[in-house]
């Protein structure tokens, strides 16, 4: 008890601010990009203040993997069609670098004590969002009066943006890991059912599919439950979803009829030709064909996609092809960084996951597994996604990435 008290006292004296920032970081995702950037800036200052304690990162393979990826983005600026658009976003990567390794320092230093309070605060925020999702489902508005502009879709605390499903996907596994750590096995199946239902009710199909797969993968690796309990849980989920589908034409159409159409012969290609997503992706492919090696440059899809040469009348929504990004992370990298940047991105991701998973197999840190599974499911091809380098999506991604590599042990000798 004295050791714990001493450790907590040191944390309060030395690292109270970065630990507080880390504890409340999920709130920045809700409150908007300005707060996300402000927190990343403060983490960067904390990194520089603690630089003497950070020198060990030069012995960390993650340092070199990240450096390789960031350098590839810098190289892209020199070949960008509009470097003035690309440069600010790439320079922000430096702050992301500091952000990641400051979080790693905190995890390595406080994983046995203060970090548990960090995860506890994330769980509390996640539970508030869950309650709010059910609240809005029943009353049509959320607990602070927000109303979704699209009937059947849940906005929760995000206001006019229908992206709460991405937040839910980003923190669901931390919630489950916390329950496992606290040995709340009696609540696990019930909790899984509730969060899956909440994600389903949010109405974001892509994020629901990613979250569902994430829970399945995480559960198969980390949850040691009897087959009886698993079968009961699965049957409960099927029954609940069936009831929701039968009670709501919106959910039946969105999750059953539309998805069933995609599974038919030529269903996916026909859907792409009729949807705005298809128009975005077709424009991205055309950009890659014209700029195969280095793409059009980071943050340039938004400008290039408006050009007449990317119009394709086979796609019904081609007039609406212009967007800030093509809404699919692989198309984003291919169109903006070309085959060079895309291959660098794949090397960076695959090496990071490989090294982290090896560490997980050795030390069995559940929070690390949570982040590994999130990163895998967030980068699935075909399914729509936010902009990888945009503030909102990258805030969730880099936080998970920082936790993932944060538990990797560094050989000091």
C-alpha positions in Angstrom: 0.0 0.0 0.0 2.9 2.4 0.8 4.4 1.6 -2.6 1.1 2.4 -4.4 0.8 5.6 -2.3 4.3 6.7 -3.2 3.8 6.0 -6.9 0.6 8.0 -7.0 2.2 10.9 -5.1 5.0 10.9 -7.7 2.5 10.9 -10.5 0.6 13.8 -9.0 3.7 15.8 -8.6 5.4 15.0 -11.9 2.8 13.9 -14.4 -0.6 15.1 -13.3 -1.2 17.2 -16.4 -0.4 14.5 -19.1 -2.3 11.9 -17.1 -5.3 14.2 -16.8 -5.1 14.9 -20.5 -4.9 11.2 -21.3 -7.9 10.5 -19.0 -10.1 13.1 -20.7 -8.9 12.6 -24.3 -12.1 10.8 -25.4 -14.0 14.0 -24.6 -11.9 15.9 -27.2 -13.2 13.5 -29.8 -16.8 14.6 -28.8 -16.1 18.3 -28.5 -14.3 18.7 -31.8 -11.1 19.1 -33.8 -9.9 22.3 -32.1 -9.8 20.5 -28.7 -8.1 17.4 -30.2 -5.4 19.6 -31.7 -5.0 21.5 -28.5 -4.5 18.3 -26.5 -2.0 16.9 -29.0 -0.1 20.2 -28.7 0.0 19.9 -24.9 1.1 16.3 -25.1 3.9 17.5 -27.4 5.0 20.1 -24.8 5.0 17.4 -22.1 7.1 15.2 -24.4 9.7 17.9 -24.8 9.7 18.7 -21.1 10.4 15.1 -20.3 12.9 14.7 -23.1 15.7 13.4 -20.8 13.4 10.5 -19.9 12.5 9.9 -23.6 16.0 9.2 -24.9 15.3 5.5 -24.6 13.0 5.8 -27.6 16.1 5.6 -29.8 16.4 1.9 -28.7 12.7 1.4 -29.6 12.0 -0.2 -32.9 8.6 1.6 -33.0 10.6 4.9 -33.2 12.2 3.7 -36.5 9.0 2.3 -37.9 7.1 5.6 -37.3 10.1 7.6 -38.6 10.0 5.6 -41.8 6.3 6.3 -42.3 6.6 10.0 -41.5 9.6 10.4 -43.8 7.5 8.8 -46.6 4.8 11.5 -46.0 7.5 14.2 -46.1 8.8 12.8 -49.4 5.2 13.0 -50.8 5.1 16.8 -50.2 7.9 17.3 -52.8 5.8 15.5 -55.4 2.4 16.9 -54.4 0.4 18.8 -57.1 -0.2 21.5 -54.5 2.5 21.3 -51.8 1.0 24.3 -49.9 -2.0 22.1 -49.1 0.0 19.0 -48.1 2.8 20.6 -46.0 0.7 21.8 -43.0 -0.9 18.4 -42.5 2.4 16.6 -42.8 4.1 19.0 -40.3 1.3 18.1 -37.9 2.7 14.6 -38.0 5.7 15.8 -35.9 3.3 16.6 -33.1 1.6 13.2 -33.5 5.0 11.7 -33.1 5.5 13.5 -29.7 1.9 12.6 -28.7 2.5 8.9 -29.3 5.8 8.6 -27.4 4.6 10.8 -24.5 1.7 8.3 -24.1 4.1 5.4 -24.3 6.2 7.0 -21.5 3.1 7.3 -19.3 2.1 3.7 -20.0 5.6 2.3 -19.3 5.9 4.3 -16.1 2.4 4.0 -14.7 0.8 0.9 -16.2 0.5 -0.8 -12.8 -1.2 2.1 -11.0 -2.2 5.5 -12.5 -3.0 4.1 -16.0 -5.8 2.1 -14.4 -7.5 5.4 -13.5 -7.0 6.5 -17.1 -8.9 3.5 -18.4 -11.5 3.9 -15.7 -12.2 7.4 -16.9 -12.5 6.1 -20.5 -15.0 3.5 -19.4 -17.1 6.1 -17.6 -17.2 8.3 -20.7 -18.1 5.2 -22.8 -20.9 4.3 -20.5 -22.3 7.9 -20.6 -22.3 7.7 -24.4 -24.0 4.3 -24.3 -26.8 5.6 -22.0 -27.2 8.6 -24.3 -27.6 6.4 -27.4 -30.4 4.5 -25.7 -31.9 7.8 -24.5 -32.0 9.2 -28.0 -33.4 6.0 -29.4 -36.4 6.2 -27.1 -37.0 10.0 -27.0 -35.7 11.2 -30.4 -33.2 13.6 -28.8 -30.2 13.1 -26.6 -29.6 14.1 -23.0 -28.5 17.6 -24.0 -31.2 18.1 -26.6 -29.3 17.2 -29.8 -31.5 15.7 -32.5 -30.3 13.8 -35.6 -31.2 15.4 -38.9 -31.7 11.9 -40.3 -34.5 9.8 -38.8 -33.3 6.5 -37.6 -29.7 7.6 -37.2 -28.3 8.5 -33.8 -26.1 11.6 -33.4 -25.7 11.6 -29.6 -23.3 14.3 -28.4 -21.9 14.9 -31.9 -24.6 17.3 -33.0 -25.1 17.5 -36.7 -22.3 14.9 -37.5 -23.4 11.3 -37.6 -20.1 9.9 -36.5 -20.7 8.7 -32.9 -20.4 5.1 -34.2 -16.7 5.8 -34.9 -16.2 6.9 -31.3 -18.0 3.8 -30.1 -15.8 1.6 -32.2 -12.7 3.3 -30.9 -13.3 2.6 -27.2 -15.5 -0.5 -27.0 -12.6 -2.9 -26.5 -11.0 -0.7 -23.7 -14.4 -1.0 -22.0 -14.4 -4.8 -22.3 -10.7 -5.1 -21.2 -11.5 -3.1 -18.1 -14.3 -5.5 -17.2 -12.0 -8.4 -17.7 -9.3 -6.8 -15.5 -11.8 -6.1 -12.8 -13.0 -9.7 -13.1 -16.6 -8.6 -13.9 -17.2 -11.9 -15.7 -20.9 -11.9 -14.6 -21.5 -8.7 -16.5 -19.4 -9.5 -19.6 -22.0 -11.2 -21.8 -24.7 -8.7 -20.8 -22.3 -5.8 -21.5 -21.4 -7.2 -24.9 -25.0 -7.6 -25.8 -25.9 -4.0 -24.7 -23.0 -2.4 -26.6 -23.7 -4.4 -29.7 -27.3 -3.3 -29.6 -26.3 0.3 -29.0 -23.9 0.2 -32.0 -26.7 -1.3 -34.1 -29.1 1.4 -33.1 -26.7 4.1 -33.9 -27.3 3.2 -37.6 -23.8 3.5 -38.9 -23.5 0.2 -40.8 -19.7 0.4 -41.5 -18.8 1.1 -37.9 -21.3 -1.5 -36.7 -19.7 -4.2 -38.8 -16.2 -3.1 -37.7 -17.2 -3.1 -34.1 -19.0 -6.5 -34.4 -15.9 -8.0 -35.9 -13.7 -6.4 -33.3 -15.7 -7.8 -30.4 -15.7 -11.3 -32.1 -11.9 -11.2 -32.6 -11.2 -9.8 -29.1 -13.6 -12.2 -27.5 -12.1 -15.3 -29.2 -8.6 -14.3 -28.0 -9.2 -12.8 -24.6 -12.5 -14.0 -23.1 -12.4 -17.4 -21.6 -16.1 -18.2 -21.2 -17.8 -21.5 -21.3 -19.5 -22.6 -24.6 -22.8 -22.5 -22.8 -22.5 -18.9 -22.0 -21.2 -18.0 -25.5 -24.1 -19.8 -27.1 -26.6 -18.1 -24.8 -25.0 -14.7 -25.6 -25.1 -15.4 -29.4 -28.7 -16.5 -29.3 -29.7 -13.4 -27.2 -28.0 -11.1 -29.8 -29.8 -12.8 -32.7 -33.2 -12.6 -30.9 -32.7 -8.9 -30.0 -31.6 -8.0 -33.5 -34.5 -9.9 -35.0 -37.0 -8.0 -32.8 -35.5 -4.7 -33.7 -35.6 -5.5 -37.4 -39.2 -6.6 -37.2 -40.3 -3.5 -35.2 -38.5 -0.9 -37.4 -38.8 -0.6 -41.2 -35.8 1.7 -41.2 -33.4 -0.8 -39.6 -34.9 -3.7 -41.7 -34.2 -1.8 -44.9 -30.8 -0.5 -43.8 -29.4 -3.7 -42.3 -31.2 -6.4 -44.1 -32.6 -5.5 -47.5 -29.8 -3.2 -48.6 -27.0 -5.5 -47.4 -28.8 -8.5 -49.0 -28.7 -6.7 -52.3 -25.0 -6.2 -52.0 -24.5 -10.0 -51.7 -26.2 -10.7 -55.0 -24.3 -11.1 -58.3 -22.9 -7.7 -59.4 -24.7 -6.3 -56.3 -21.6 -4.5 -55.0 -20.5 -3.0 -58.3 -24.1 -1.9 -59.0 -24.3 -0.3 -55.6 -21.0 1.5 -56.2 -22.3 2.9 -59.5 -25.4 4.2 -57.9 -23.9 5.6 -54.6 -21.8 8.7 -53.8 -19.2 6.3 -52.2 -18.7 4.8 -55.6 -18.2 8.2 -57.2 -15.6 9.0 -54.6 -13.7 5.8 -55.1 -13.9 5.9 -58.9 -12.3 9.4 -58.8 -9.6 8.1 -56.4 -8.8 5.3 -58.8 -8.6 7.7 -61.8 -6.2 9.9 -59.7 -4.0 6.9 -59.0 -3.9 6.0 -62.7 -2.8 9.5 -63.6 -0.3 9.9 -60.7 0.7 6.3 -60.1 4.0 6.8 -58.2 3.2 9.6 -55.7 -0.5 10.4 -56.1 -1.9 13.9 -56.2 -0.5 14.8 -52.8 -1.8 14.7 -49.2 -5.0 16.8 -48.7 -5.4 17.3 -52.5 -8.3 14.9 -53.2 -10.7 17.6 -52.1 -9.5 19.9 -54.9 -8.6 17.4 -57.6 -11.9 15.5 -57.3 -13.8 18.5 -58.6 -12.0 18.5 -61.9 -13.9 17.5 -65.1 -11.5 14.8 -66.1 -12.5 12.7 -63.0 -16.2 12.6 -64.1 -17.5 9.2 -65.0 -21.1 9.0 -66.3 -21.3 5.3 -65.5 -21.6 6.5 -61.9 -25.0 8.1 -61.1 -23.5 10.3 -58.4 -20.5 11.4 -60.3 -21.6 15.1 -60.0 -21.2 14.7 -56.2 -17.8 13.0 -56.4 -16.0 16.0 -54.8 -15.3 15.5 -51.1 -12.5 16.1 -48.6 -11.5 12.5 -48.9 -12.7 9.3 -50.8 -14.2 7.8 -47.6 -12.0 4.7 -47.7 -8.6 4.7 -46.1 -6.9 2.6 -48.8 -8.3 4.7 -51.6 -7.2 7.8 -49.7 -3.6 6.6 -49.6 -3.6 5.3 -53.2 -5.0 8.6 -54.6 -3.0 11.0 -52.4 0.3 9.3 -51.9 0.4 6.9 -54.9 1.9 3.4 -54.9 5.0 4.6 -53.1 3.1 6.1 -50.1 0.6 3.2 -50.0 3.4 0.6 -49.8 5.1 2.6 -47.1 1.8 2.8 -45.2 1.3 -1.0 -45.4 4.9 -1.7 -44.2 4.4 0.7 -41.3 1.0 -0.8 -40.3 2.0 -4.5 -40.7 5.3 -4.2 -38.9 3.6 -2.3 -36.0 0.9 -4.9 -35.6 3.4 -7.8 -35.9 5.8 -6.5 -33.3 2.9 -5.5 -30.9 1.2 -8.9 -31.3 4.4 -10.7 -30.5 4.7 -8.6 -27.4 1.1 -9.4 -26.5 1.7 -13.1 -26.8 4.5 -12.8 -24.3 3.0 -10.5 -21.7 -0.8 -10.8 -22.4 -1.7 -7.1 -21.9 -5.4 -6.8 -22.7 -5.3 -3.1 -23.4 -2.6 -3.7 -26.0 -4.8 -6.4 -27.6 -7.7 -4.0 -27.7 -5.7 -1.5 -29.7 -4.3 -4.1 -32.0 -7.8 -5.4 -32.9 -9.1 -1.9 -33.3 -6.4 -0.9 -35.7 -7.0 -4.1 -37.8 -10.7 -3.6 -38.0 -10.4 0.2 -38.6 -8.3 -0.5 -41.7 -10.5 -3.1 -43.4 -10.8 -2.6 -47.1 -14.1 -1.9 -48.9 -15.9 -0.6 -45.8 -16.3 3.2 -45.7 -14.1 5.1 -43.3 -13.1 8.6 -42.2 -10.0 10.4 -43.4 -6.9 8.7 -42.0 -5.0 12.0 -41.8 -8.1 14.1 -40.8 -8.2 15.3 -37.2 -11.3 13.4 -36.0 -10.4 9.9 -37.3 -6.7 10.3 -36.7 -7.4 11.3 -33.1 -9.0 7.9 -32.4 -6.5 6.0 -34.5 -3.3 7.5 -33.0 -4.6 7.1 -29.5 -5.1 3.4 -30.1 -1.8 3.2 -31.9 0.0 4.8 -28.9 -1.6 2.3 -26.5 -0.7 -0.6 -28.9 3.0 0.3 -29.0 3.0 1.7 -25.4 3.1 -1.8 -23.9 6.0 -3.0 -26.1 9.0 -3.6 -23.9 12.3 -1.9 -24.8 15.6 -3.7 -24.4 17.7 -1.3 -22.4 21.0 -3.0 -23.0 
